Amino acid sequence: MASPPTMASAPTNTYTQQLASGTVHEDVSDVIYRIDPEETPFVSALPQVGSKQILTEWLVQTLNSAADVPQPEGFTAVISPSVKPVRMSNVCQIFARTVGVSGTLRVVDSIGGEDEYNRQLVMRGIELKRDLELVSTSNIPKAATDPRHMAGMPTFCSNGSVGAGGTMPVGDGTTAAVPGTARDLTLTLVNDAMQAAWNAGGSPTIGLMSGNIKNYFSTLSQGGTGNPIVSQNIQSTTASQEVTIMGAVDVYRTNFGTLDLAPDRFMPPNMILLITRDYVELAPLPERNMVEQPYARTGDNTQGGIIFEGTLRVTAPKAHSAIFALNQ
């Protein structure tokens, strides 16, 4: 059968719509779509226990090492040495995002159908929470001079590893890690970091990492030389297996606990944080926890912002671990 003919162009002077026609209504969706990511897996997982001062302090108690010391019958008491608590601290940092909207824009018929000032406040709040995630996972020590900067979680991690020539943080928020020479992620690095936290009394349950590391982690389930995988998707009910990776590496079982692997868009690359959730808190100051602040008018506009002032309180730094200087 023959195909239908291709029609000729419209007759001369035919009035057509085209995109440039000035008499046709626009077809604009009454929804404003947002693509930027909002997930903040670290700060969203933390309990909130408020601060009372811009310098928040806490005590960390450790015990004497276990020892095998037989005592003589009828002994005369000798007082055992005491271990004094260590006072640790972090400083509250001010986070702020502001907005200004003209009086006109607040009353005209806008796409989305809501007050533009209120919509912008919601956007600033989301942005501020992302800022908090970024800073909380940063390898930046505390600074008490104005503007104050709180110590990020990695600076409290003295357990874990760095590359050749690097140094781990002291573990009190005063020093950053020096990563050293980058190396590939291995399961041995993860297991050693988990064991170090376990030896100190911790039990990490969250593994935070960049998307690149999360993607690379899934390739470790393929096995191979130096990769001690015994099986995938196995729940051991008899003798414990060396390592089991579950499915797409969303859950990773080690001999020292099970990790939920969470990709975090805002934490530094080339690093994994292993977090024991019970030993870290988000500590906002009273009435400074993601609150709206209206500002004075300077003319025909409305100004305001969203404020957070607070810090991280890492109540047992040795319960956590960090792996620095990864190639991925």
C-alpha positions as CSV (number, residue, x, y, z in Angstrom):
1,M,0.0,0.0,0.0
2,A,1.2,3.5,-0.8
3,S,2.1,5.9,2.0
4,P,0.0,9.1,2.4
5,P,1.5,12.1,0.7
6,T,3.5,14.8,2.7
7,M,1.3,17.9,2.8
8,A,2.4,21.2,1.5
9,S,3.1,24.2,3.8
10,A,0.3,26.4,5.0
11,P,-1.1,29.0,2.4
12,T,0.5,32.4,2.5
13,N,-0.8,34.7,5.3
14,T,-2.3,31.8,7.3
15,Y,-2.4,32.9,10.9
16,T,-0.7,30.2,12.9
17,Q,0.1,29.9,16.6
18,Q,3.9,29.3,16.8
19,L,5.6,29.8,20.1
20,A,6.1,33.5,19.6
21,S,2.4,34.3,19.1
22,G,1.3,37.0,21.7
23,T,-2.3,36.0,21.9
24,V,-2.0,32.5,23.3
25,H,-2.0,31.8,27.0
26,E,1.1,30.3,28.6
27,D,0.8,26.7,29.8
28,V,2.9,26.8,33.0
29,S,2.5,24.0,35.6
30,D,1.3,25.4,38.9
31,V,3.9,23.3,40.7
32,I,7.5,24.4,41.3
33,Y,9.7,21.3,41.0
34,R,12.8,20.8,43.2
35,I,15.6,18.4,42.2
36,D,18.4,19.2,44.7
37,P,18.9,16.5,47.3
38,E,17.6,17.0,50.8
39,E,18.7,13.9,52.6
40,T,20.9,14.5,55.7
41,P,21.6,10.9,57.0
42,F,24.0,11.9,59.7
43,V,22.2,14.8,61.6
44,S,18.8,13.2,61.0
45,A,20.0,10.1,62.8
46,L,21.2,11.9,65.9
47,P,19.3,12.5,69.1
48,Q,19.0,16.1,70.2
49,V,20.2,17.1,73.7
50,G,20.3,20.8,74.0
51,S,23.3,23.0,75.0
52,K,23.2,25.8,77.6
53,Q,26.4,27.7,76.6
54,I,28.2,28.4,73.4
55,L,31.0,26.2,74.8
56,T,29.4,22.8,75.7
57,E,31.5,20.4,77.7
58,W,31.1,16.9,78.9
59,L,33.1,14.3,80.8
60,V,34.4,11.0,79.4
61,Q,35.2,8.3,81.9
62,T,37.6,5.5,81.0
63,L,38.5,2.4,83.1
64,N,41.8,0.9,84.2
65,S,42.9,-1.8,81.8
66,A,41.8,-5.4,82.8
67,A,44.7,-7.2,84.5
68,D,45.5,-10.6,86.0
69,V,46.9,-9.8,89.5
70,P,46.5,-12.6,92.0
71,Q,46.3,-11.3,95.6
72,P,47.8,-12.9,98.7
73,E,45.6,-14.4,101.3
74,G,44.9,-12.0,104.1
75,F,46.3,-9.1,102.0
76,T,46.8,-5.6,103.3
77,A,44.8,-3.2,101.0
78,V,46.7,-1.0,98.6
79,I,44.5,1.5,97.0
80,S,44.0,1.0,93.3
81,P,44.8,3.9,91.0
82,S,41.9,6.0,89.8
83,V,41.3,7.2,86.3
84,K,40.1,10.8,86.2
85,P,37.4,11.7,83.8
86,V,38.6,13.7,80.7
87,R,36.7,17.0,80.1
88,M,35.9,17.4,76.4
89,S,34.2,20.2,74.6
90,N,32.8,21.6,71.3
91,V,31.7,25.1,70.4
92,C,28.3,26.2,69.1
93,Q,28.4,27.4,65.5
94,I,25.8,29.8,64.1
95,F,24.2,28.7,60.8
96,A,22.0,31.2,59.0
97,R,20.1,31.5,55.7
98,T,18.2,34.7,54.8
99,V,15.5,35.8,52.5
100,G,14.1,39.1,51.2
101,V,10.9,39.3,49.1
102,S,9.3,42.4,47.7
103,G,5.8,43.5,48.7
104,T,4.6,43.1,45.2
105,L,5.8,39.5,44.8
106,R,4.0,38.5,47.9
107,V,0.6,39.5,46.5
108,V,0.7,38.8,42.8
109,D,-0.6,35.5,41.4
110,S,2.5,33.4,41.4
111,I,3.3,29.9,40.1
112,G,2.8,27.5,43.0
113,G,0.0,29.5,44.5
114,E,1.6,30.3,47.8
115,D,3.2,33.3,49.5
116,E,6.7,33.6,48.0
117,Y,8.2,34.7,51.3
118,N,6.9,31.6,53.1
119,R,8.1,29.4,50.2
120,Q,11.5,30.9,50.3
121,L,11.7,30.4,54.1
122,V,11.1,26.7,53.5
123,M,13.9,26.6,51.0
124,R,16.3,28.3,53.3
125,G,15.5,25.8,56.1
126,I,16.3,22.9,53.8
127,E,19.5,24.6,52.7
128,L,20.5,25.2,56.3
129,K,20.0,21.6,57.2
130,R,22.3,20.6,54.3
131,D,24.9,23.1,55.7
132,L,24.7,21.4,59.1
133,E,25.2,18.0,57.5
134,L,28.2,19.3,55.5
135,V,29.9,20.9,58.6
136,S,29.0,18.0,60.9
137,T,30.9,15.5,58.7
138,S,33.8,17.7,57.8
139,N,37.4,17.1,58.9
140,I,37.7,20.6,60.4
141,P,38.6,21.2,64.1
142,K,36.8,23.6,66.4
143,A,37.6,27.3,66.5
144,A,36.4,29.4,69.5
145,T,37.2,32.8,67.9
146,D,34.3,34.7,66.3
147,P,32.9,33.5,63.9
148,R,32.9,30.2,65.9
149,H,33.3,26.9,64.1
150,M,32.3,23.6,65.6
151,A,34.5,20.5,65.3
152,G,33.2,18.0,62.7
153,M,32.7,14.4,63.6
154,P,36.0,13.1,61.9
155,T,38.1,15.2,64.3
156,F,36.8,13.2,67.2
157,C,37.8,9.9,65.6
158,S,41.2,8.6,66.8
159,N,40.3,5.0,65.8
160,G,40.7,3.9,62.2
161,S,43.4,4.5,59.7
162,V,45.1,7.0,57.3
163,G,47.3,6.5,54.3
164,A,51.1,6.3,54.5
165,G,52.6,9.5,56.0
166,G,49.3,10.6,57.4
167,T,48.2,11.1,61.0
168,M,44.9,10.4,62.8
169,P,43.2,13.2,64.8
170,V,44.0,13.4,68.5
171,G,40.3,12.6,69.0
172,D,39.1,15.6,71.0
173,G,38.0,17.9,68.2
174,T,41.2,20.0,68.3
175,T,43.0,18.5,65.3
176,A,42.1,17.3,61.9
177,A,43.3,14.1,60.2
178,V,46.2,14.4,57.8
179,P,45.1,11.8,55.3
180,G,48.4,10.7,53.8
181,T,48.8,8.7,50.6
182,A,45.5,7.5,49.2
183,R,44.8,3.8,48.9
184,D,42.0,1.6,47.7
185,L,39.2,0.6,50.1
186,T,39.4,-2.9,51.3
187,L,37.2,-4.9,53.7
188,T,40.2,-5.3,55.9
189,L,40.3,-1.6,56.5
190,V,36.6,-1.6,57.4
191,N,36.9,-4.6,59.7
192,D,40.0,-3.2,61.5
193,A,38.2,0.1,62.1
194,M,35.2,-1.7,63.4
195,Q,37.4,-3.8,65.7
196,A,39.2,-0.7,67.0
197,A,35.8,0.9,68.0
198,W,34.6,-2.4,69.5
199,N,37.8,-2.8,71.6
200,A,37.1,0.7,73.1
201,G,33.5,-0.2,74.0
202,G,31.7,1.0,70.9
203,S,29.5,-0.8,68.3
204,P,29.2,1.3,65.1
205,T,25.9,0.8,63.4
206,I,26.1,3.5,60.7
207,G,28.7,3.7,57.9
208,L,28.7,7.1,56.2
209,M,30.4,7.5,52.9
210,S,30.3,9.4,49.6
211,G,28.4,8.0,46.6
212,N,31.6,7.0,44.9
213,I,32.7,4.9,47.9
214,K,29.3,3.4,48.3
215,N,29.4,2.3,44.7
216,Y,32.9,0.9,45.0
217,F,31.9,-1.0,48.2
218,S,29.3,-3.0,46.2
219,T,32.1,-4.2,43.9
220,L,33.9,-5.8,46.9
221,S,31.1,-8.4,47.0
222,Q,32.6,-9.9,43.9
223,G,35.3,-11.7,45.8
224,G,38.9,-12.1,44.7
225,T,42.4,-12.1,46.1
226,G,42.6,-10.3,49.4
227,N,38.8,-10.0,49.7
228,P,37.7,-12.5,52.4
229,I,34.1,-12.9,51.3
230,V,32.5,-16.2,52.0
231,S,29.0,-15.7,50.7
232,Q,26.4,-13.1,49.8
233,N,22.9,-13.0,51.4
234,I,23.7,-15.6,54.1
235,Q,22.4,-15.5,57.6
236,S,24.8,-17.6,59.6
237,T,23.1,-19.8,62.3
238,T,26.0,-22.0,63.1
239,A,29.7,-21.0,63.1
240,S,30.1,-17.3,62.4
241,Q,31.4,-16.4,59.0
242,E,34.4,-14.1,58.5
243,V,32.4,-11.6,56.5
244,T,29.0,-11.5,54.9
245,I,27.8,-8.8,52.6
246,M,24.1,-8.5,52.2
247,G,22.5,-7.8,48.8
248,A,23.5,-4.4,47.4
249,V,25.7,-3.6,50.4
250,D,23.0,-1.6,52.1
251,V,23.7,-3.8,55.2
252,Y,27.2,-5.1,55.9
253,R,27.8,-7.7,58.6
254,T,31.2,-7.9,60.3
255,N,32.4,-9.9,63.3
256,F,32.0,-6.7,65.4
257,G,28.5,-5.6,64.4
258,T,26.2,-4.8,61.5
259,L,26.5,-1.6,59.6
260,D,23.8,0.3,57.7
261,L,25.7,1.8,54.8
262,A,24.4,5.3,54.1
263,P,25.6,7.3,51.1
264,D,25.9,11.0,52.1
265,R,26.1,13.6,49.4
266,F,27.5,16.3,51.8
267,M,30.4,14.5,53.6
268,P,33.9,14.8,52.3
269,P,35.0,12.3,49.6
270,N,37.7,9.7,50.2
271,M,36.5,9.0,53.8
272,I,34.2,6.6,55.7
273,L,32.8,7.4,59.1
274,L,31.7,4.5,61.4
275,I,29.3,5.9,63.9
276,T,28.0,4.4,67.2
277,R,24.7,6.2,67.4
278,D,24.4,6.1,71.2
279,Y,27.6,8.2,71.7
280,V,27.0,11.3,69.6
281,E,24.3,14.0,70.0
282,L,23.2,17.2,68.2
283,A,23.2,19.9,70.8
284,P,21.3,23.1,69.8
285,L,21.0,26.1,72.0
286,P,17.6,26.9,73.4
287,E,15.3,28.7,70.9
288,R,18.0,28.5,68.2
289,N,17.0,25.2,66.7
290,M,15.9,25.9,63.1
291,V,13.8,28.9,64.1
292,E,12.5,31.8,61.9
293,Q,13.8,35.2,62.6
294,P,11.9,38.2,61.1
295,Y,14.1,41.2,60.3
296,A,13.2,44.9,60.3
297,R,11.8,46.3,57.1
298,T,14.1,48.5,55.0
299,G,11.4,49.5,52.5
300,D,8.8,47.7,50.5
301,N,10.0,44.2,51.2
302,T,9.8,41.5,53.9
303,Q,13.1,40.1,55.3
304,G,13.8,37.2,57.5
305,G,15.8,34.1,57.9
306,I,16.3,30.7,59.5
307,I,18.8,30.2,62.3
308,F,20.4,27.2,63.9
309,E,23.0,27.6,66.6
310,G,24.4,24.4,68.1
311,T,27.1,21.8,68.0
312,L,28.0,18.1,68.0
313,R,28.5,16.5,71.4
314,V,30.6,13.3,70.9
315,T,30.1,11.7,74.3
316,A,32.5,8.8,73.7
317,P,34.9,9.5,70.9
318,K,36.6,6.1,71.0
319,A,33.3,4.5,70.2
320,H,33.6,5.7,66.6
321,S,36.1,5.1,63.8
322,A,37.1,6.8,60.6
323,I,38.9,5.6,57.5
324,F,40.8,8.4,55.7
325,A,42.7,8.6,52.4
326,L,40.7,6.4,50.1
327,N,41.1,6.5,46.3
328,Q,37.4,6.2,45.6
